[in-house]
Amino acid sequence: MSAEHHPLPKKNGHGGGYEKQDVGFRFAMTFVVGLIAAVVVALIITAWFYRLLLPSPPRQEQVDTAPRRLPPAPVLQADPARDMQKYRESENLKASSYGWVDQNKGIVRVPVQRAMEMVAEQGLPQWQAPQANQERRQ
């Protein structure tokens, strides 16, 4: 084989083969700068359009003079954090004190620590296995 390069034959009047020159530096830099400029312009237009779609914040005069409107009735909680604190306190009180759950049936409430001691001493009660249901659900 020879070391010479043989270009491809011409088709439809166009020269075949390979590219005879590289892309010019000036063209490449112009393209990159144009691409960056197009991205910046697109970002500016997007930011402007986004601000256009956002509702404007109320002016200070409107905030001060507008009466406070409550949601329609029933207003269930005026202070949820305070309600949660009261609930936790009542649950902690139940978990740390004795009391009746159902006096007629003889069911009592004991503190959690005492209940754990009782289970450690006596063990867990034996539970009856649930009866199998004869019907099959489909």
Secondary structure, DSSP 4 states (H G I P E B T S, - for coil): --S---PPPPBTTB--SS-SSPPPHHHHHHHHHHHHHHHHHHHHHHHHHHHHHSPPPPPHHHHHHSPPPPPSSP---S-HHHHHHHHHHHHHHHHTS-EEEETTTTEEE--HHHHHHHHHHH-PPPPPPPPPPSSPP-
